[in-house]
Amino acid sequence: MWRDNVSVIVFSDGEMSMNDDVLKVEWENLNEGWHGDYNPEDPDDENLLRFSAYAWSGDRWEYIEDSSYCTRVPASTDEAELERLLRIIFNEFRDVITDYETAQIVSVKKLGERLSWIA
């Protein structure tokens, strides 16, 4: 489900944040590559983005355990595509953390592992 009340903040180097009053999901550029740290001297390596999810606790955002994964998404991806992909991740996590029945079927860890293949 696409939600309209979502705020998007764009930073630099592919970093972006998307949130509503319950959940925040971020793209982070931690200089990760296909085989660990990104190696700009390796023509087969790419600087890949990581997503992380946070829940609103009433006064601050708290990291959701097991919700941070490196993806197959290059940091050089254009902003519109990054927002589209982040919205998919956001909606998947939102459903799991707000719907009791979904949460009983899908763990945050398994969801993150599945979404790490996004490209």
Residue pairs with C-beta under 8 A, 6 or more apart in sequence:
1 91
1 95
2 87
2 91
3 20
3 90
3 91
3 94
5 20
5 21
6 18
6 19
6 20
6 87
6 90
7 18
7 19
7 20
8 16
8 17
8 18
8 83
8 86
9 16
9 17
9 18
10 16
10 79
10 83
11 17
13 29
13 75
14 27
14 29
14 47
14 49
14 73
14 74
14 75
14 76
14 77
14 82
15 26
15 27
15 28
15 29
15 49
16 26
16 27
16 79
16 82
16 83
16 86
17 24
17 25
17 26
17 27
18 24
18 25
18 26
18 83
18 86
18 87
18 90
19 25
19 54
19 61
20 94
21 56
22 55
22 56
22 94
22 97
22 98
23 53
23 54
23 55
23 56
23 90
23 93
23 94
23 97
23 98
24 53
24 54
24 55
24 56
24 61
25 51
25 52
25 53
25 54
25 86
25 89
25 90
25 93
26 51
26 52
26 53
26 54
27 49
27 50
27 51
27 73
27 82
27 86
28 49
28 50
28 51
28 52
28 68
29 47
29 49
29 50
29 75
30 50
30 70
31 37
31 38
31 47
32 38
32 47
32 48
32 50
32 70
33 39
33 42
33 45
33 46
33 47
33 48
34 44
34 45
34 46
34 48
35 45
38 45
38 46
38 47
38 48
39 45
40 47
46 74
46 75
46 76
47 74
47 75
47 76
48 70
48 71
48 72
48 73
48 74
48 75
49 70
49 71
49 73
49 74
49 75
49 77
49 82
50 68
50 69
50 70
50 71
51 67
51 68
51 69
51 71
51 86
51 89
51 112
51 115
52 63
52 67
52 68
53 63
53 64
53 67
53 68
53 89
53 93
53 97
53 108
53 112
54 61
54 62
54 63
54 64
54 67
55 61
55 62
55 64
55 97
56 62
64 93
64 97
64 108
65 108
66 107
66 108
66 109
66 112
67 93
67 108
67 112
68 112
69 112
69 113
69 115
69 116
70 116
71 115
71 116
71 117
71 118
71 119
72 116
72 117
72 118
72 119
73 82
73 85
73 118
73 119
77 85
85 118
88 115
88 118
89 115
89 118
92 111
92 115
93 108
93 111
95 102
96 102
96 103
96 106
96 108
96 111
97 103
97 108
